[in-house]
Amino acid sequence: MKESVIAFYDDLADDYHLIFHDWNRAISNQGEVLSRLIRSKLADPHKEVTLLDCSCGIGTQAIGLANNGFRVTATDISPAAVDRAKKEAEAFGVAIHFGVADFRSLEKDISGEFDVVLSADNAIPHLLTDEDLYLAARNLYSKMNNEGVLLLTMRNYDELVKDKQSGTVPSVFNEGRRIVFQVWDWAEDFVTYTTNHFMMQEINGEWITKHVKTKYRALMRDELSQVLSAVGFVDIEWHMPPESGYYQPIVTARKKR
Ligand SMILES: C[S@@+](CC[C@H](N)C(=O)[O-])C[C@H]1O[C@@H](n2cnc3c(N)ncnc32)[C@H](O)[C@@H]1O
């Protein structure tokens, strides 16, 4: 089985919405919650705001934020996810400019600078080495305008490592006919783990199991803050779920003027 990040998300692109109880509702909830936080961070929240979602996947946040009035450019390393996101944006009737890009090479691959640069839902922890983290952070920085705000969201690894969590609790949808869960195989040092992602569905009376896997780094909040600070970000601030209303910790930061 291929384990690369691109293969993982290309394989999941057609089914990605099935990870959610109701993807349309997730688009609208996340759009509202992120929009509120972003506007609270902008010097002029009423102007038209340009936003780069650099790990858009099939478009959960990109579509939600376009629906909330942001001018969105959305990129991702997975061509299949971007293809699907384009179709979904069309179906939602929102204009989004799409591209395939690795967030480690945005400076070279994506033109322009943005008021907001976003990477949501644990994309950054796909980077396993410090070198890649610094490279990505420098590329994110290069895409921000001077008043710009960065937002990154990821799992709460500070807690997950403490608990040595071995996976996720199964989510049971569609009256028990769809079950989604992950099993995590940790490296001995608890710095990286392989996610085994399972989706089981009853289709025409038969149970079908889809299994894909990829590797993550259990990135601590302090580690990410240090990387952001080292490449020039300032006002680095963590927003935890009870405060933000978002389901993962979010870090916001600004470009030093
Ligand atoms: C868990 S998914 C989240 C997708 C989307 N933000 C959402 O919440 O529906 C993580 C996304 O990060 C993308 N990704 C991972 N590494 C990347 C990289 N180096 N550059 C750009 N995108 C990347 C994956 O292809 C995937 O679409």
The ligand as an SDF file (V2000), in Angstrom:
LIG
                    3D

 27 29  0  0  0  0  0  0  0  0999 V2000
   -6.9630   16.3790    6.8820 C   0  0  0  0  0  0  0  0  0  0  0  0
   -6.9450   17.0890    5.2870 S   0  0  0  0  0  0  0  0  0  0  0  0
   -7.8590   18.5840    5.5310 C   0  0  0  0  0  0  0  0  0  0  0  0
   -8.4130   19.1440    4.2310 C   0  0  0  0  0  0  0  0  0  0  0  0
   -9.3180   20.3730    4.4290 C   0  0  0  0  0  0  0  0  0  0  0  0
   -8.6040   21.4760    5.0250 N   0  0  0  0  0  0  0  0  0  0  0  0
  -10.5310   19.9750    5.2630 C   0  0  0  0  0  0  0  0  0  0  0  0
  -10.5340   20.2240    6.4810 O   0  0  0  0  0  0  0  0  0  0  0  0
  -11.4560   19.3790    4.7000 O   0  0  0  0  0  0  0  0  0  0  0  0
   -5.2830   17.6830    5.1280 C   0  0  0  0  0  0  0  0  0  0  0  0
   -4.9750   18.2400    3.7420 C   0  0  0  0  0  0  0  0  0  0  0  0
   -3.6250   18.7180    3.7410 O   0  0  0  0  0  0  0  0  0  0  0  0
   -3.0790   18.4750    2.4660 C   0  0  0  0  0  0  0  0  0  0  0  0
   -1.6330   18.5050    2.5620 N   0  0  0  0  0  0  0  0  0  0  0  0
   -0.8150   17.6890    3.2690 C   0  0  0  0  0  0  0  0  0  0  0  0
    0.4690   18.0200    3.0740 N   0  0  0  0  0  0  0  0  0  0  0  0
    0.4820   19.0850    2.2290 C   0  0  0  0  0  0  0  0  0  0  0  0
    1.5130   19.8880    1.6550 C   0  0  0  0  0  0  0  0  0  0  0  0
    2.7960   19.6300    1.8730 N   0  0  0  0  0  0  0  0  0  0  0  0
    1.1480   20.9280    0.8680 N   0  0  0  0  0  0  0  0  0  0  0  0
   -0.1690   21.1900    0.6160 C   0  0  0  0  0  0  0  0  0  0  0  0
   -1.1860   20.4410    1.1080 N   0  0  0  0  0  0  0  0  0  0  0  0
   -0.8680   19.4010    1.9150 C   0  0  0  0  0  0  0  0  0  0  0  0
   -3.6420   17.1080    2.0950 C   0  0  0  0  0  0  0  0  0  0  0  0
   -3.5460   16.8120    0.7250 O   0  0  0  0  0  0  0  0  0  0  0  0
   -5.0760   17.2100    2.6180 C   0  0  0  0  0  0  0  0  0  0  0  0
   -5.9580   17.6420    1.6330 O   0  0  0  0  0  0  0  0  0  0  0  0
  1  2  1  0
  2  3  1  0
  2 10  1  0
  3  4  1  0
  4  5  1  0
  5  6  1  0
  5  7  1  0
  7  8  2  0
  7  9  1  0
 10 11  1  0
 11 12  1  0
 11 26  1  0
 12 13  1  0
 13 14  1  0
 13 24  1  0
 14 15  1  0
 14 23  1  0
 15 16  2  0
 16 17  1  0
 17 18  1  0
 17 23  2  0
 18 19  1  0
 18 20  2  0
 20 21  1  0
 21 22  2  0
 22 23  1  0
 24 25  1  0
 24 26  1  0
 26 27  1  0
M  CHG  2   2   1   9  -1
M  END
$$$$
